[in-house]
Amino acid sequence: MTARMDKRFADLKAEGRPALVTYFMGGDPDYETSLGIMKALPEAGSDVIELGMPFSDPMADGPAIQMAGQRALKSGQTLKKTLQLAADFRKTDDATPIVMMGYYNPIYIYGVEKFLDDALAAGIDGLIVVDLPPEMDDELCIPALKKGINFIRLATPTTDEKRLLTVLRNTSGFVYYVSMNGITGSALPDPSLVSGAVKRIKQHTNLPVCVGFGVKTADHAKVIGSSADGVVVGTAIVNQVATSLTKDGKATADTVQAVATLVRGLSTGTRSARLVAAE
């Protein structure tokens, strides 16, 4: 199952450009609209999709993603429905890797084995579970790897060499470098620091390194993409959804298109990124 992810990064490496990794919240603002968003992402230039699992207590997320999760939960989104979203997407797209991102609590309640089986059946390629440290690998990481689902870890500016080796131990798919400390959706980090951090991580792994937090524009994507294997965009997409909604949080005719337009712009940034590095 990890083949989809490996193939995508290998193809991008051959093209000589970084991946555009796009995050959206499953079920925000409702099931059908979020399925429309998911289907629009690859057409607009997204290479890997991060599918957010809404959770009532998302401590590592900024206000935009917290609000998106609340809208999704209010509209009746569940973990089962988020898996269904991926399965519905797979009916027309079998190539784009999907990574489910969120917290352990809903998976634990669902049942780890059942969740992994259902995730595989839905066409999920990887998991990012932000509140499960490497010390708890037996809970979900090892069972996921045994089933052929990538387990993607986060590294941060405060991850020292010793901790980095622990973080990378059972990581697969790619490494997600969170380019600053704090919550999601903050300011853009210093590109030279990002470049140095990517080099440091690559000394310990052959996995692609994708960089996220703070990327909002094509220029941001271009700058970050000049040193990373992928650029992750989340808050900007979630904000785009939010600003397209009615006052009471309902989708409009513009919602899906607004996201597609933003992603198209970001995609031009990542597609020109390696040109910067070569200049």
N, C-alpha and C positions, 0 to 999 in steps of 0.2 A: 504493500500500500504506500510505503514511503517513496515508491518509484516515481510518482507524480511530482513530488517536491524535488527530488534529485534531478529529474529530467528538466524541470523548469529552470533551475539554477544553472544546470549544465548548458542549456540552450542560450540563456542570457550571457553566460561567460563567453560562449562562442560569438555572440553578437557584440561583446565588448561593452556591455552597459549594465548598470545596476537594476535590480528589481524595484518595481513600485508595489509596496505592500499596503493595502488599504483596509482599514478597520471600520466596521459599522456595527450598530447594536441590533441584534436580532429582535424583530417585533416592534421596532420603533419607526413610525408612531403606531403602526398596526401591521398585521401579518402580511397582507397582500402588498402593501407599499414597500415593506422591507424586502420582500422577495423581488419586487421590481427593481429596487436599488441594487440588490445582489446581482441580478442578471445584467444590469447596466454597467457594472464595474469593469468586467473584462473588455467589453466593447469600447469603453472609454480609456483603456490602457493599463488597467490594474493587472499585475502579474501573479500576485498571491493575495487571497482574501482572508482577513481576520474577522471571524464571526463572533461578535460579542454575546456572551450569555448573561442576560440581565440577572442581577442579584440585589437584594434589598439592602445590603450593607457593604457597598464597595469602597473599602477604606483607601485604596491606592489610586482611585480615580479622581480627576478634577470635576468641577461642577457640571461641565457640559455632558460628560459621559454619565455622571450620576443621574442627571435629569433625563437623559435618553433611556437609561435603565428603568427609571420610574415610569416614563411614558409607556415603555414596552410592557412592564408588569401590569400597569393600569388597563392596558388593552387586552390583557389575558395571556400574555406570552409566558410559556413555561419552558423548561429544559427539553421536554419532549417535542414541543412545537419548534424549538430552535434546531433540533436534529431534523425535524420534518422539513424545515426551511432549506437545509443543506440537501436533503433527498430530492426536493422539488427542483432545486437549482441543477442538480446532477442530471435531470432528465434532458437538459439541453446543453450541458457543458460538462464534459468528462476530463478536461485537460487542466483547468485552473485549480491549483492546490487550495484547500480550505483548512485554516487553522482555527479551532475554537478557543476563545480567550475569555477567562473569567476567574471565578473563585471555586474552591473545593466543595464548599457546603452543599450546593445543589447537586453536585455529582455524587457526593457521599450519600445524600438522601435518596437519590435515584438508584444507587447501588453500583459500585465500581464495575463489576463484571458485565452487568446488564448495559451500563452506559457505554463501555468500550465496544461491546458487540453491536449495539445500536449505532454507535458512531461510525464503525467500520461499514455497516450496511448502508449508512447515509452518505458514504463517500468522504468522510473526514480524514485528512492526512496528518494533522498534528494538533497538539494541545499546548496552550500556555495557561498555566494555573498559577496566578501570581502569589498566592499565599501558601504554597507548598514548597518549603526549602528542601535542598538536597538530602538533609537528614531524614526526610520523610519519603524517600524514593520508593520504599516498599508499598506505600499506600496506593499510588497511582502510576508513577513514572515507570517502574519496572514492569507492572502488568501491561501498560500501554505499549512499551517497546516490544514485549513478547508477542503482542497481537499485530505488530507492524505499524503502529501509530507513532509518529515523531513526538518527542517531548522536548519542547523548546524552552530554554532558560533565559532569564534576564540577567545581564551584567550591568553594573552602574559605575560611575566615577569612583565610588568608594570601595569597589571590589578589589582587594589587594591580590598579589600573586598567589598566595596560598589558598585564599578563598576562591579565586578564579579556577584553579585546578579542580576544586570540589564541585563548583558550579558546572564545569564542563564535563564532568565524569560520565554522566548518563544523558548528556544533551545530544539531540540529533535534529536533522532538518536544517536549522540555522541557529545562530546565536543572536538574540535580540539585545542590542546595546542601548540601554536607556541613557541618553546623552547628558542627563542632568539629574540632580537629586530633587526630590519633591514630587508633587502630583502631576498628573498628565496635563498637557495643554499649556505649559508655561512658556517662557521666552525661548528663542533659538539659542543654542549653545555656540561657543567659539569653535569655528570649523577646524582650526589647527589642533585644538585639544581633541576633537573627535577623531581626526586623522591619526593622531598619536595613540589614542585608545584602541582604534581598530587594529593598528599594527601590533600593539601589545597582545591583544586577544589572539591574533593570527599566529603569534609565536607558539601558541599552545594548542591550536586546532586547525584542521583543514576545512571546517565547516564555513559556509558563507556567514558574514557578519552584517546584520541589518540594523540600521540606526533609526531610532525614533525619538519622539518628544519635541514638540515645538515647530515641526515642519508644517508650513501653511501655504506656501506659494511655490511656483515653478522655480524661482531663483533659489529658494531654500533647498528644494529637491536637487537642484543642479549642484549646489555647493556641497551638500552632505553626500550626494551620490558620487562625487569625484574621488572619495576615499573609501566608501562603503560598498558592500555587495548588494545592498538594498536600502531603500528609504521607506520608513513606516510613517503613514499618515493616519491619524485617528480623530483627534479633537476637531480639526478643521472640517472633516467630513460630517461629523456629528453636529457641529454648529450649522453647517449648510442645511442639514435636515431641519434643525430647530427653526431657523429663520424663514423657512419656506412654509411653515405650518400656520393654521388659523390661530386666532387668539386662544381658543380652547384646546389647542394641541392636535388638531386633526390635519391629515394630509391634504394638500391641494394639488391641482393639476401640474404645478411646477416642481413638486418635491423630488421626484426621481430625476428629472431633467437638470435640476440645480446641482445635484450631486455629480451627475455625469459630466456636466460642464466644468466643475471644479477639478475632477479627476483627470479630465482631458488636458487641462492646463498643467497639472502636476506631472502628468506623463511626458509632456514635452520637455520638462525639466530633467527628468531621469534619463530620457532618451538622448539628451545632449550632454549629459554629465561627463562621460569619458572624454569627450572632445576638450573639455576644460583641462582635465588631467594631462592631456597630451600636449597642450600648448606650451 
